[in-house]
């Protein structure tokens, strides 16, 4: 892909994601949140966390960490050697 094509693809995807956020903007407001319980509390904490909610959150976190490590290795060393 050429640089110009990548640029326009990035702009298109950004506009598409912006539109999706605008359309789905009322979804977070419809989620029932637990009352504030003081320090170390965040309002988006799930009332009843399940195995799947935790495993997907941690799985995405670990995948992000691993992909960042791979990006650093490829950037520094040109791949796995």
LINCORZI-V189849 format. One record per run of one state. SS is the DSSP state (2 for helix, 1 for strand, 0 for the rest). FROM is the first residue (numbers start at 1). TO is the last residue. If there is no record, write none. Layout:
ss->(SS & SS)
from->(FROM & FROM)
to->(TO & TO)
This chain:
ss->(0 & 2 & 0 & 2 & 0 & 2 & 0)
from->(1 & 3 & 24 & 28 & 31 & 51 & 78)
to->(2 & 23 & 27 & 30 & 50 & 77 & 81)
